[in-house]
């Protein structure tokens, strides 16, 4: 099952909205906070409200966060798809990375 098939409870929806708001606040301050140099961005990340929440989550989210959960799709398309090995399928909202090209239907 992919995450876009999951159904969230009302409580989870409220939590998701709070996390998205915190993420967007960080991106408004620095639009490359997620994709920039790790060591350059680390102090800001470690001192954020979002980090405070993540370190309390099970499985320590810090060690298991997916890039697509960290930033919205439009940001990723704008920042990543200029590489000739990153492809995006708008219908499925999925990325594929391949140095050999991508012949799958719908990927550009």
ROTI-532053 format. One record per atom (N, C-alpha, C): residue number from 1; residue in three letters; x, y, z. Coordinates in nm, 2 decimals, always signed. Atoms other than C-alpha are relative to their C-alpha. Layout:
N
n=NUM | res=ALA | x=X | y=Y | z=Z
...
end
This chain:
108
n=1 | res=UNK | x=+0.08 | y=-0.12 | z=+0.00
n=1 | res=UNK | x=+0.00 | y=+0.00 | z=+0.00
n=1 | res=UNK | x=+0.09 | y=+0.12 | z=+0.00
n=2 | res=UNK | x=-0.07 | y=-0.13 | z=+0.00
n=2 | res=UNK | x=+0.13 | y=+0.35 | z=-0.09
n=2 | res=UNK | x=-0.07 | y=+0.09 | z=+0.10
n=3 | res=UNK | x=+0.05 | y=-0.10 | z=-0.10
n=3 | res=UNK | x=+0.08 | y=+0.64 | z=+0.15
n=3 | res=UNK | x=-0.13 | y=+0.07 | z=-0.06
n=4 | res=UNK | x=+0.11 | y=-0.07 | z=+0.05
n=4 | res=UNK | x=-0.17 | y=+0.80 | z=-0.09
n=4 | res=UNK | x=-0.13 | y=-0.08 | z=+0.00
n=5 | res=UNK | x=+0.11 | y=+0.09 | z=-0.02
n=5 | res=UNK | x=-0.40 | y=+0.50 | z=-0.03
n=5 | res=UNK | x=-0.05 | y=+0.00 | z=+0.15
n=6 | res=UNK | x=+0.04 | y=+0.01 | z=-0.14
n=6 | res=UNK | x=-0.41 | y=+0.55 | z=+0.35
n=6 | res=UNK | x=-0.11 | y=+0.10 | z=+0.03
n=7 | res=UNK | x=+0.10 | y=-0.08 | z=-0.05
n=7 | res=UNK | x=-0.71 | y=+0.69 | z=+0.53
n=7 | res=UNK | x=+0.03 | y=+0.05 | z=+0.14
n=8 | res=UNK | x=-0.04 | y=-0.05 | z=-0.13
n=8 | res=UNK | x=-0.63 | y=+0.92 | z=+0.82
n=8 | res=UNK | x=-0.13 | y=+0.02 | z=+0.09
n=9 | res=UNK | x=+0.10 | y=-0.04 | z=-0.10
n=9 | res=UNK | x=-0.84 | y=+0.96 | z=+1.14
n=9 | res=UNK | x=-0.01 | y=+0.15 | z=+0.01
n=10 | res=UNK | x=+0.01 | y=-0.14 | z=-0.02
n=10 | res=UNK | x=-0.96 | y=+1.30 | z=+1.23
n=10 | res=UNK | x=+0.11 | y=+0.06 | z=+0.09
n=11 | res=UNK | x=-0.11 | y=-0.04 | z=-0.08
n=11 | res=UNK | x=-0.69 | y=+1.32 | z=+1.50
n=11 | res=UNK | x=+0.13 | y=+0.01 | z=-0.08
n=12 | res=UNK | x=-0.11 | y=+0.00 | z=+0.09
n=12 | res=UNK | x=-0.43 | y=+1.23 | z=+1.24
n=12 | res=UNK | x=+0.00 | y=+0.12 | z=-0.10
n=13 | res=UNK | x=+0.01 | y=-0.11 | z=+0.09
n=13 | res=UNK | x=-0.56 | y=+1.49 | z=+1.00
n=13 | res=UNK | x=+0.04 | y=+0.14 | z=+0.07
n=14 | res=UNK | x=-0.03 | y=-0.12 | z=-0.08
n=14 | res=UNK | x=-0.53 | y=+1.76 | z=+1.27
n=14 | res=UNK | x=+0.15 | y=+0.01 | z=+0.02
n=15 | res=UNK | x=-0.15 | y=+0.00 | z=-0.02
n=15 | res=UNK | x=-0.17 | y=+1.65 | z=+1.35
n=15 | res=UNK | x=+0.07 | y=+0.03 | z=-0.13
n=16 | res=UNK | x=-0.07 | y=-0.02 | z=+0.13
n=16 | res=UNK | x=-0.08 | y=+1.64 | z=+0.98
n=16 | res=UNK | x=+0.00 | y=+0.15 | z=-0.04
n=17 | res=UNK | x=+0.01 | y=-0.14 | z=+0.03
n=17 | res=UNK | x=-0.21 | y=+2.00 | z=+0.93
n=17 | res=UNK | x=+0.10 | y=+0.08 | z=+0.08
n=18 | res=UNK | x=-0.10 | y=-0.07 | z=-0.08
n=18 | res=UNK | x=+0.01 | y=+2.12 | z=+1.22
n=18 | res=UNK | x=+0.14 | y=-0.02 | z=-0.05
n=19 | res=UNK | x=-0.13 | y=+0.03 | z=+0.06
n=19 | res=UNK | x=+0.31 | y=+1.94 | z=+1.08
n=19 | res=UNK | x=+0.03 | y=+0.08 | z=-0.13
n=20 | res=UNK | x=-0.01 | y=-0.07 | z=+0.13
n=20 | res=UNK | x=+0.25 | y=+2.09 | z=+0.74
n=20 | res=UNK | x=+0.02 | y=+0.15 | z=+0.02
n=21 | res=UNK | x=-0.02 | y=-0.14 | z=-0.03
n=21 | res=UNK | x=+0.22 | y=+2.44 | z=+0.89
n=21 | res=UNK | x=+0.14 | y=+0.03 | z=+0.05
n=22 | res=UNK | x=-0.14 | y=-0.02 | z=-0.05
n=22 | res=UNK | x=+0.55 | y=+2.40 | z=+1.08
n=22 | res=UNK | x=+0.10 | y=-0.01 | z=-0.12
n=23 | res=UNK | x=-0.09 | y=+0.02 | z=+0.12
n=23 | res=UNK | x=+0.72 | y=+2.27 | z=+0.76
n=23 | res=UNK | x=+0.00 | y=+0.12 | z=-0.09
n=24 | res=UNK | x=+0.02 | y=-0.12 | z=+0.08
n=24 | res=UNK | x=+0.58 | y=+2.56 | z=+0.56
n=24 | res=UNK | x=+0.07 | y=+0.12 | z=+0.05
n=25 | res=UNK | x=-0.06 | y=-0.11 | z=-0.06
n=25 | res=UNK | x=+0.70 | y=+2.81 | z=+0.81
n=25 | res=UNK | x=+0.15 | y=+0.00 | z=-0.02
n=26 | res=UNK | x=-0.14 | y=+0.02 | z=+0.02
n=26 | res=UNK | x=+1.05 | y=+2.67 | z=+0.78
n=26 | res=UNK | x=+0.04 | y=+0.03 | z=-0.14
n=27 | res=UNK | x=-0.03 | y=-0.02 | z=+0.15
n=27 | res=UNK | x=+1.04 | y=+2.67 | z=+0.40
n=27 | res=UNK | x=-0.02 | y=+0.15 | z=-0.03
n=28 | res=UNK | x=+0.02 | y=-0.14 | z=+0.03
n=28 | res=UNK | x=+0.91 | y=+3.03 | z=+0.40
n=28 | res=UNK | x=+0.13 | y=+0.08 | z=+0.04
n=29 | res=UNK | x=-0.12 | y=-0.06 | z=-0.05
n=29 | res=UNK | x=+1.22 | y=+3.13 | z=+0.60
n=29 | res=UNK | x=+0.12 | y=-0.03 | z=-0.09
n=30 | res=UNK | x=-0.12 | y=+0.05 | z=+0.08
n=30 | res=UNK | x=+1.46 | y=+2.92 | z=+0.38
n=30 | res=UNK | x=-0.06 | y=-0.11 | z=-0.10
n=31 | res=UNK | x=+0.06 | y=+0.10 | z=+0.09
n=31 | res=UNK | x=+1.32 | y=+2.75 | z=+0.07
n=31 | res=UNK | x=+0.08 | y=-0.12 | z=-0.03
n=32 | res=UNK | x=-0.09 | y=+0.11 | z=+0.02
n=32 | res=UNK | x=+1.62 | y=+2.52 | z=+0.05
n=32 | res=UNK | x=+0.03 | y=-0.07 | z=+0.13
n=33 | res=UNK | x=-0.03 | y=+0.06 | z=-0.13
n=33 | res=UNK | x=+1.60 | y=+2.41 | z=+0.42
n=33 | res=UNK | x=+0.01 | y=-0.16 | z=-0.01
n=34 | res=UNK | x=+0.00 | y=+0.14 | z=+0.01
n=34 | res=UNK | x=+1.53 | y=+2.05 | z=+0.31
n=34 | res=UNK | x=+0.10 | y=-0.05 | z=-0.09
n=35 | res=UNK | x=-0.09 | y=+0.06 | z=+0.11
n=35 | res=UNK | x=+1.74 | y=+2.01 | z=+0.00
n=35 | res=UNK | x=+0.14 | y=+0.07 | z=+0.01
n=36 | res=UNK | x=-0.13 | y=-0.06 | z=+0.00
n=36 | res=UNK | x=+2.04 | y=+2.23 | z=+0.10
n=36 | res=UNK | x=+0.10 | y=-0.08 | z=+0.07
n=37 | res=UNK | x=-0.11 | y=+0.07 | z=-0.07
n=37 | res=UNK | x=+2.37 | y=+2.13 | z=+0.25
n=37 | res=UNK | x=-0.04 | y=-0.04 | z=+0.14
n=38 | res=UNK | x=+0.04 | y=+0.06 | z=-0.12
n=38 | res=UNK | x=+2.31 | y=+1.90 | z=+0.54
n=38 | res=UNK | x=+0.06 | y=+0.08 | z=+0.12
n=39 | res=UNK | x=-0.08 | y=-0.06 | z=-0.11
n=39 | res=UNK | x=+2.58 | y=+2.05 | z=+0.77
n=39 | res=UNK | x=-0.03 | y=+0.15 | z=+0.01
n=40 | res=UNK | x=+0.04 | y=-0.14 | z=-0.01
n=40 | res=UNK | x=+2.48 | y=+2.41 | z=+0.68
n=40 | res=UNK | x=-0.13 | y=+0.02 | z=+0.06
n=41 | res=UNK | x=+0.14 | y=-0.01 | z=-0.05
n=41 | res=UNK | x=+2.11 | y=+2.35 | z=+0.76
n=41 | res=UNK | x=-0.02 | y=-0.06 | z=+0.13
n=42 | res=UNK | x=+0.02 | y=+0.08 | z=-0.12
n=42 | res=UNK | x=+2.16 | y=+2.12 | z=+1.06
n=42 | res=UNK | x=-0.03 | y=+0.08 | z=+0.12
n=43 | res=UNK | x=+0.04 | y=-0.08 | z=-0.13
n=43 | res=UNK | x=+2.16 | y=+2.39 | z=+1.34
n=43 | res=UNK | x=-0.14 | y=+0.05 | z=-0.01
n=44 | res=UNK | x=+0.14 | y=-0.05 | z=+0.01
n=44 | res=UNK | x=+1.84 | y=+2.54 | z=+1.21
n=44 | res=UNK | x=-0.10 | y=-0.11 | z=+0.02
n=45 | res=UNK | x=+0.09 | y=+0.11 | z=-0.01
n=45 | res=UNK | x=+1.68 | y=+2.20 | z=+1.18
n=45 | res=UNK | x=-0.01 | y=-0.05 | z=+0.14
n=46 | res=UNK | x=+0.00 | y=+0.05 | z=-0.14
n=46 | res=UNK | x=+1.78 | y=+2.09 | z=+1.53
n=46 | res=UNK | x=-0.06 | y=+0.09 | z=+0.10
n=47 | res=UNK | x=+0.06 | y=-0.10 | z=-0.09
n=47 | res=UNK | x=+1.65 | y=+2.41 | z=+1.68
n=47 | res=UNK | x=-0.15 | y=+0.03 | z=-0.04
n=48 | res=UNK | x=+0.13 | y=-0.03 | z=+0.05
n=48 | res=UNK | x=+1.31 | y=+2.39 | z=+1.51
n=48 | res=UNK | x=-0.11 | y=-0.07 | z=+0.08
n=49 | res=UNK | x=+0.12 | y=+0.06 | z=-0.07
n=49 | res=UNK | x=+0.96 | y=+2.31 | z=+1.66
n=49 | res=UNK | x=-0.03 | y=-0.14 | z=-0.07
n=50 | res=UNK | x=+0.03 | y=+0.13 | z=+0.07
n=50 | res=UNK | x=+0.93 | y=+2.04 | z=+1.39
n=50 | res=UNK | x=+0.09 | y=-0.11 | z=+0.05
n=51 | res=UNK | x=-0.09 | y=+0.09 | z=-0.05
n=51 | res=UNK | x=+1.24 | y=+1.87 | z=+1.51
n=51 | res=UNK | x=-0.04 | y=-0.05 | z=+0.14
n=52 | res=UNK | x=+0.05 | y=+0.03 | z=-0.14
n=52 | res=UNK | x=+1.11 | y=+1.88 | z=+1.87
n=52 | res=UNK | x=-0.11 | y=-0.11 | z=-0.01
n=53 | res=UNK | x=+0.11 | y=+0.09 | z=+0.01
n=53 | res=UNK | x=+0.80 | y=+1.69 | z=+1.75
n=53 | res=UNK | x=+0.06 | y=-0.13 | z=-0.06
n=54 | res=UNK | x=-0.06 | y=+0.12 | z=+0.06
n=54 | res=UNK | x=+1.00 | y=+1.44 | z=+1.53
n=54 | res=UNK | x=+0.07 | y=-0.09 | z=+0.10
n=55 | res=UNK | x=-0.08 | y=+0.08 | z=-0.09
n=55 | res=UNK | x=+1.23 | y=+1.33 | z=+1.81
n=55 | res=UNK | x=-0.09 | y=-0.08 | z=+0.10
n=56 | res=UNK | x=+0.09 | y=+0.06 | z=-0.09
n=56 | res=UNK | x=+0.93 | y=+1.23 | z=+2.02
n=56 | res=UNK | x=-0.08 | y=-0.11 | z=-0.07
n=57 | res=UNK | x=+0.07 | y=+0.10 | z=+0.08
n=57 | res=UNK | x=+0.78 | y=+1.01 | z=+1.74
n=57 | res=UNK | x=+0.06 | y=-0.14 | z=+0.01
n=58 | res=UNK | x=-0.06 | y=+0.14 | z=+0.01
n=58 | res=UNK | x=+0.82 | y=+0.63 | z=+1.73
n=58 | res=UNK | x=+0.08 | y=-0.02 | z=-0.12
n=59 | res=UNK | x=-0.09 | y=+0.04 | z=+0.11
n=59 | res=UNK | x=+1.08 | y=+0.47 | z=+1.51
n=59 | res=UNK | x=+0.10 | y=+0.12 | z=-0.04
n=60 | res=UNK | x=-0.07 | y=-0.13 | z=+0.02
n=60 | res=UNK | x=+1.26 | y=+0.81 | z=+1.54
n=60 | res=UNK | x=-0.01 | y=+0.04 | z=-0.15
n=61 | res=UNK | x=+0.03 | y=-0.06 | z=+0.13
n=61 | res=UNK | x=+1.12 | y=+0.99 | z=+1.24
n=61 | res=UNK | x=+0.13 | y=+0.07 | z=-0.06
n=62 | res=UNK | x=-0.12 | y=-0.07 | z=+0.04
n=62 | res=UNK | x=+1.45 | y=+1.18 | z=+1.22
n=62 | res=UNK | x=+0.08 | y=-0.09 | z=-0.09
n=63 | res=UNK | x=-0.08 | y=+0.09 | z=+0.07
n=63 | res=UNK | x=+1.62 | y=+0.87 | z=+1.09
n=63 | res=UNK | x=-0.08 | y=-0.07 | z=-0.12
n=64 | res=UNK | x=+0.08 | y=+0.07 | z=+0.10
n=64 | res=UNK | x=+1.33 | y=+0.77 | z=+0.86
n=64 | res=UNK | x=-0.09 | y=+0.09 | z=-0.08
n=65 | res=UNK | x=+0.09 | y=-0.09 | z=+0.07
n=65 | res=UNK | x=+1.18 | y=+1.07 | z=+0.70
n=65 | res=UNK | x=+0.03 | y=+0.00 | z=-0.15
n=66 | res=UNK | x=-0.01 | y=+0.00 | z=+0.14
n=66 | res=UNK | x=+1.11 | y=+1.06 | z=+0.33
n=66 | res=UNK | x=-0.01 | y=+0.14 | z=-0.05
n=67 | res=UNK | x=-0.01 | y=-0.13 | z=+0.05
n=67 | res=UNK | x=+1.19 | y=+1.36 | z=+0.12
n=67 | res=UNK | x=-0.14 | y=+0.05 | z=-0.04
n=68 | res=UNK | x=+0.13 | y=-0.04 | z=+0.04
n=68 | res=UNK | x=+0.83 | y=+1.36 | z=-0.02
n=68 | res=UNK | x=-0.09 | y=+0.04 | z=+0.12
n=69 | res=UNK | x=+0.07 | y=-0.04 | z=-0.12
n=69 | res=UNK | x=+0.71 | y=+1.40 | z=+0.34
n=69 | res=UNK | x=+0.05 | y=+0.13 | z=+0.05
n=70 | res=UNK | x=-0.06 | y=-0.13 | z=-0.05
n=70 | res=UNK | x=+0.94 | y=+1.69 | z=+0.41
n=70 | res=UNK | x=-0.03 | y=+0.12 | z=-0.08
n=71 | res=UNK | x=+0.04 | y=-0.12 | z=+0.08
n=71 | res=UNK | x=+0.84 | y=+1.91 | z=+0.12
n=71 | res=UNK | x=-0.11 | y=-0.04 | z=-0.10
n=72 | res=UNK | x=+0.11 | y=+0.03 | z=+0.09
n=72 | res=UNK | x=+0.55 | y=+1.94 | z=-0.12
n=72 | res=UNK | x=+0.05 | y=-0.03 | z=-0.14
n=73 | res=UNK | x=-0.04 | y=+0.05 | z=+0.13
n=73 | res=UNK | x=+0.55 | y=+1.80 | z=-0.47
n=73 | res=UNK | x=+0.04 | y=+0.11 | z=-0.09
n=74 | res=UNK | x=-0.03 | y=-0.11 | z=+0.09
n=74 | res=UNK | x=+0.56 | y=+2.13 | z=-0.65
n=74 | res=UNK | x=+0.15 | y=+0.05 | z=+0.03
n=75 | res=UNK | x=-0.13 | y=-0.04 | z=-0.04
n=75 | res=UNK | x=+0.88 | y=+2.22 | z=-0.46
n=75 | res=UNK | x=+0.10 | y=-0.10 | z=-0.06
n=76 | res=UNK | x=-0.09 | y=+0.11 | z=+0.05
n=76 | res=UNK | x=+1.04 | y=+1.88 | z=-0.55
n=76 | res=UNK | x=+0.01 | y=+0.01 | z=-0.15
n=77 | res=UNK | x=+0.00 | y=-0.01 | z=+0.14
n=77 | res=UNK | x=+0.94 | y=+1.91 | z=-0.91
n=77 | res=UNK | x=+0.10 | y=+0.12 | z=-0.05
n=78 | res=UNK | x=-0.08 | y=-0.12 | z=+0.03
n=78 | res=UNK | x=+1.10 | y=+2.26 | z=-0.93
n=78 | res=UNK | x=+0.15 | y=-0.02 | z=+0.03
n=79 | res=UNK | x=-0.14 | y=+0.02 | z=-0.04
n=79 | res=UNK | x=+1.42 | y=+2.16 | z=-0.75
n=79 | res=UNK | x=+0.07 | y=-0.12 | z=-0.06
n=80 | res=UNK | x=-0.07 | y=+0.12 | z=+0.04
n=80 | res=UNK | x=+1.48 | y=+1.81 | z=-0.87
n=80 | res=UNK | x=-0.01 | y=-0.04 | z=-0.15
n=81 | res=UNK | x=+0.02 | y=+0.05 | z=+0.14
n=81 | res=UNK | x=+1.34 | y=+1.76 | z=-1.22
n=81 | res=UNK | x=+0.09 | y=+0.07 | z=-0.10
n=82 | res=UNK | x=-0.10 | y=-0.05 | z=+0.10
n=82 | res=UNK | x=+1.61 | y=+1.97 | z=-1.39
n=82 | res=UNK | x=+0.11 | y=-0.09 | z=-0.02
n=83 | res=UNK | x=-0.10 | y=+0.10 | z=+0.02
n=83 | res=UNK | x=+1.84 | y=+1.68 | z=-1.34
n=83 | res=UNK | x=-0.05 | y=-0.10 | z=-0.11
n=84 | res=UNK | x=+0.04 | y=+0.09 | z=+0.11
n=84 | res=UNK | x=+1.84 | y=+1.45 | z=-1.64
n=84 | res=UNK | x=-0.03 | y=-0.14 | z=+0.04
n=85 | res=UNK | x=+0.02 | y=+0.14 | z=-0.05
n=85 | res=UNK | x=+1.80 | y=+1.14 | z=-1.42
n=85 | res=UNK | x=-0.12 | y=-0.01 | z=+0.10
n=86 | res=UNK | x=+0.12 | y=+0.00 | z=-0.09
n=86 | res=UNK | x=+1.49 | y=+1.25 | z=-1.22
n=86 | res=UNK | x=-0.12 | y=+0.02 | z=-0.09
n=87 | res=UNK | x=+0.12 | y=+0.00 | z=+0.08
n=87 | res=UNK | x=+1.15 | y=+1.18 | z=-1.37
n=87 | res=UNK | x=-0.12 | y=+0.01 | z=+0.09
n=88 | res=UNK | x=+0.12 | y=-0.02 | z=-0.08
n=88 | res=UNK | x=+0.80 | y=+1.27 | z=-1.25
n=88 | res=UNK | x=-0.12 | y=-0.04 | z=-0.07
n=89 | res=UNK | x=+0.13 | y=+0.04 | z=+0.05
n=89 | res=UNK | x=+0.46 | y=+1.12 | z=-1.31
n=89 | res=UNK | x=-0.11 | y=+0.08 | z=+0.07
n=90 | res=UNK | x=+0.09 | y=-0.09 | z=-0.06
n=90 | res=UNK | x=+0.20 | y=+1.39 | z=-1.25
n=90 | res=UNK | x=-0.13 | y=-0.07 | z=+0.04
n=91 | res=UNK | x=+0.12 | y=+0.07 | z=-0.03
n=91 | res=UNK | x=-0.10 | y=+1.15 | z=-1.26
n=91 | res=UNK | x=+0.01 | y=-0.08 | z=+0.13
n=92 | res=UNK | x=-0.02 | y=+0.09 | z=-0.11
n=92 | res=UNK | x=+0.05 | y=+0.91 | z=-1.00
n=92 | res=UNK | x=+0.07 | y=+0.08 | z=+0.12
n=93 | res=UNK | x=-0.07 | y=-0.08 | z=-0.10
n=93 | res=UNK | x=+0.24 | y=+1.19 | z=-0.81
n=93 | res=UNK | x=+0.12 | y=-0.08 | z=+0.05
n=94 | res=UNK | x=-0.12 | y=+0.08 | z=-0.04
n=94 | res=UNK | x=+0.55 | y=+0.97 | z=-0.81
n=94 | res=UNK | x=+0.12 | y=+0.04 | z=-0.08
n=95 | res=UNK | x=-0.13 | y=-0.03 | z=+0.06
n=95 | res=UNK | x=+0.92 | y=+1.03 | z=-0.88
n=95 | res=UNK | x=+0.07 | y=-0.13 | z=-0.03
n=96 | res=UNK | x=-0.09 | y=+0.11 | z=+0.03
n=96 | res=UNK | x=+1.16 | y=+0.79 | z=-1.04
n=96 | res=UNK | x=+0.14 | y=+0.05 | z=-0.03
n=97 | res=UNK | x=-0.14 | y=-0.04 | z=+0.02
n=97 | res=UNK | x=+1.54 | y=+0.82 | z=-1.04
n=97 | res=UNK | x=+0.06 | y=-0.11 | z=-0.08
n=98 | res=UNK | x=-0.07 | y=+0.11 | z=+0.08
n=98 | res=UNK | x=+1.73 | y=+0.64 | z=-1.31
n=98 | res=UNK | x=+0.10 | y=+0.07 | z=-0.10
n=99 | res=UNK | x=-0.11 | y=-0.05 | z=+0.09
n=99 | res=UNK | x=+2.06 | y=+0.72 | z=-1.49
n=99 | res=UNK | x=-0.01 | y=-0.06 | z=-0.14
n=100 | res=UNK | x=+0.02 | y=+0.06 | z=+0.13
n=100 | res=UNK | x=+1.94 | y=+0.50 | z=-1.78
n=100 | res=UNK | x=-0.12 | y=+0.05 | z=-0.07
n=101 | res=UNK | x=+0.13 | y=-0.05 | z=+0.06
n=101 | res=UNK | x=+1.63 | y=+0.71 | z=-1.86
n=101 | res=UNK | x=-0.12 | y=-0.07 | z=+0.05
n=102 | res=UNK | x=+0.12 | y=+0.05 | z=-0.05
n=102 | res=UNK | x=+1.27 | y=+0.63 | z=-1.80
n=102 | res=UNK | x=-0.10 | y=-0.01 | z=-0.12
n=103 | res=UNK | x=+0.10 | y=+0.03 | z=+0.11
n=103 | res=UNK | x=+1.04 | y=+0.47 | z=-2.06
n=103 | res=UNK | x=-0.14 | y=-0.03 | z=+0.05
n=104 | res=UNK | x=+0.13 | y=+0.03 | z=-0.06
n=104 | res=UNK | x=+0.75 | y=+0.41 | z=-1.82
n=104 | res=UNK | x=-0.10 | y=+0.11 | z=-0.04
n=105 | res=UNK | x=+0.10 | y=-0.10 | z=+0.04
n=105 | res=UNK | x=+0.42 | y=+0.57 | z=-1.93
n=105 | res=UNK | x=-0.03 | y=+0.11 | z=+0.11
n=106 | res=UNK | x=+0.03 | y=-0.11 | z=-0.09
n=106 | res=UNK | x=+0.35 | y=+0.91 | z=-1.78
n=106 | res=UNK | x=+0.11 | y=+0.07 | z=+0.06
n=107 | res=UNK | x=-0.12 | y=-0.06 | z=-0.07
n=107 | res=UNK | x=+0.70 | y=+0.99 | z=-1.66
n=107 | res=UNK | x=+0.07 | y=+0.10 | z=-0.10
n=108 | res=UNK | x=-0.07 | y=-0.10 | z=+0.08
n=108 | res=UNK | x=+0.87 | y=+1.31 | z=-1.79
n=108 | res=UNK | x=+0.12 | y=+0.05 | z=+0.07
end
